[in-house]
């Protein structure tokens, strides 16, 4: 398992452990599986979101970059 913080399109990804935006921490592979990384990649590339304060992924977890 990789112990490096997840980066998508050069952006470091964080996720919210609290579920309500109060505890943002670095995301690692266990926190941000490849399918979610693809969702974030699409938001950055296709959605034009170079940065995002709160993205609700299909797994119900909030991410930001």
C-alpha positions in Angstrom: 0.0 0.0 0.0 1.2 3.5 -0.9 1.8 5.8 2.1 1.9 9.0 0.0 -0.8 11.6 -0.1 -3.1 11.3 -3.1 -2.5 13.8 -5.9 -4.9 14.2 -8.9 -3.8 16.4 -11.7 -1.2 17.9 -9.5 -3.6 18.7 -6.7 -3.2 17.3 -3.2 -6.5 15.7 -2.1 -8.0 15.9 1.4 -11.1 14.3 2.8 -13.4 15.2 5.7 -13.3 12.7 8.5 -16.2 14.4 10.3 -18.6 14.2 7.4 -19.7 17.8 8.0 -16.6 19.8 7.0 -14.9 20.1 10.4 -11.9 17.7 10.1 -10.1 17.9 6.8 -7.0 15.6 6.5 -4.7 14.3 3.8 -6.2 11.5 1.7 -4.3 8.3 1.1 -5.1 5.4 -1.1 -7.3 3.8 1.6 -9.3 7.0 1.9 -9.6 7.8 -1.8 -9.8 4.7 -4.0 -9.0 4.8 -7.7 -12.7 5.1 -8.7 -13.0 8.2 -6.6 -9.7 9.6 -8.0 -11.3 9.2 -11.4 -14.3 11.2 -10.3 -12.1 13.9 -9.0 -10.0 13.8 -12.2 -13.2 14.3 -14.3 -14.3 17.3 -12.1 -10.9 18.9 -12.6 -10.5 18.2 -16.3 -14.1 18.2 -17.6 -15.7 20.3 -15.0 -13.0 23.0 -15.0 -12.6 22.9 -11.2 -8.9 23.6 -10.6 -9.7 23.9 -6.9 -12.8 22.8 -4.9 -13.7 23.5 -1.3 -16.2 20.6 -1.0 -16.8 17.8 -3.5 -19.3 15.0 -2.5 -18.2 11.8 -4.2 -20.3 8.8 -5.1 -19.1 7.0 -2.0 -20.7 9.7 0.2 -17.4 11.2 1.4 -16.5 14.9 1.1 -13.2 15.7 -0.7 -11.4 18.9 -1.5 -8.4 20.0 -3.4 
